[in-house]
């Protein structure tokens, strides 16, 4: 029986070998989320990066349980903003607002 890799596995492997691209990836996924509001896609992408950093380590750094962190980053997760902020800090990033182009912000 052939074992297939998931997209998450492929992304995780890619970022393990290209760690300098994580920052650009994070900026892109948050930018996409700001346009489409697809929280499941955002959380799936954050889960990939969280696996790189180590779920147990991130859980300890955020004060969350391992299961709580995994649930927050699941496709059905609905984490609080302070949880996302803690996760981002533990991964070495912070949430920063970015002004929308004037043509978009006037809606």
N, C-alpha and C positions, 0 to 999 in steps of 0.2 A: 504494500500500500504506500503510495507516494504521500509525503508530508509537504503540505503547502504552507508557505509563509504568509502571514497577514500583512496588510499595509502598515499597521502599527509596527510590526517586527522589522519591516524594511526601512521605515522611517527611523526607528530607534538605531538600527545598525548604521544607517547613513550618518546620523548625527554623532554617533560614537567615533566615527572616522573623520568627521568634519565639524568638530566642536565650535569652531569660530563662526559657523553659520547659524547657530542657535539664536543669537540675538536678532538677526535679520528675520528668521522664521517667526519668532515671537512678535515682532513688529507687524509682520504680514498677517498673522492669524488674528491679532487684535484689530487691525485695519479692516479685514474681511468681516469680522464680527460687528464692527461699527456700521457697516453697510447693510449686512443681511440679517443681523440679529440671531444667527444660528448658534445658540449656546451649546448644543450638543457637539457641533464641529469644533468650537473653541475648546470645550472641555476635553474632547478626544485628543486634540493637539497638545494641550497642556499635560495630559496624561503621558504622552510619549516623552516629553521633556522631563517630567517628574520621574519616570523610570530611569532615565539617564543619570539623574542625580541620586536615585535610590529612594524608594517609597518609604522605607523605614526611617532613613535619615531625615527626609523631609517631614515626616510625621512628628518626629522628636523635635525638630526645629520649630514647627508651627504650633506645637502643643495639642495636636490632633492625634487620634489613634490611627494606626495604619489602615484599619477598616474604614474609619471616618474619612480619611484622605481619599481612599479609593472610591468610596461612595460619592464624595463631593466631585470627583473628576470623572464619574461615570456618565454615560450618555443620558441617564435619567437624573443626574445630579442637579441640585439647585443650590449651590453653595452661596453663602452670604458674601457680601463684598469684602468684609474683614477677613474671611477665609481665603479668598482669592489673593488679597493683598499679602497675607502671611505666607501663602504658597510662593508667590512671586518673590518676596523678600528672601525666603529660604533658598530659592533657585538663583539668587544674586541679582534680581531685577526689582524695579518698582513701577507702579502704575503712574503714568504721567499724562495729563490731558494734552491734546493736540488740537489746535484751532482748525476748524473746517474751512475749506475755501468759501469765500463770501457768497458765491452763488448757491451753495448747498445750505449754509447756515441760516438763510433768510426764509426757510420753509416753515 
